[in-house]
Amino acid sequence: MDPRTKSSLLWGVVGGLAFLVLLQGYELLSGQRVALGAKFGVALVVLAGAAVLTYAARNRLPGNESP
């Protein structure tokens, strides 16, 4: 697998998991629950969005010194 693609997919996973962690904190603090399907549906959208954005913006990100 191309390192650029692998890096983008990993950042997508990080974004999706970060969303789920923030949602868990919201549920704990507010006492409200979000449907399981909605949680993972939005997490997949966040994952895909983060992966696409990092793939597209890789050359424009500051501090990026990898070839």
C-alpha positions in Angstrom: 0.0 0.0 0.0 1.2 3.5 -0.8 2.5 5.3 2.3 0.4 8.4 1.4 -2.8 6.3 1.3 -1.9 4.4 4.5 -1.3 7.6 6.4 -4.5 9.1 5.2 -6.5 6.1 6.2 -4.9 6.0 9.6 -5.8 9.7 10.1 -9.3 8.8 9.1 -9.4 6.1 11.8 -8.1 8.6 14.4 -10.8 11.1 13.4 -13.6 8.5 13.6 -12.4 7.3 17.0 -12.0 10.8 18.3 -15.6 11.5 17.3 -16.8 8.4 19.2 -14.9 9.5 22.3 -16.4 13.0 22.2 -19.8 11.5 21.7 -19.3 9.2 24.7 -18.3 12.2 26.9 -21.4 14.0 25.7 -23.6 11.1 26.6 -22.1 10.8 30.0 -22.4 14.5 30.9 -25.8 15.1 29.4 -27.6 11.9 30.2 -29.0 11.7 26.7 -28.4 8.8 24.4 -27.7 8.7 20.7 -28.9 5.7 18.6 -26.2 3.2 17.9 -26.7 3.4 14.1 -26.4 7.2 14.2 -23.2 7.0 16.2 -21.4 4.7 13.8 -23.0 6.2 10.7 -21.6 9.7 11.6 -18.3 8.1 12.7 -17.9 6.6 9.2 -18.6 9.9 7.6 -16.0 11.6 9.8 -13.6 8.8 9.0 -14.1 9.2 5.3 -13.9 13.0 5.4 -10.7 13.0 7.5 -9.1 10.5 5.2 -10.0 12.4 2.0 -9.0 15.7 3.5 -5.6 14.5 4.7 -5.0 12.8 1.4 -5.8 15.9 -0.6 -4.0 18.4 1.8 -0.9 16.3 2.5 1.5 18.6 0.5 0.0 21.7 2.0 0.2 20.8 5.7 2.9 22.7 7.6 5.8 20.7 9.0 5.3 17.9 6.5 8.8 16.8 5.7 8.2 13.3 4.4 8.9 12.6 0.7 
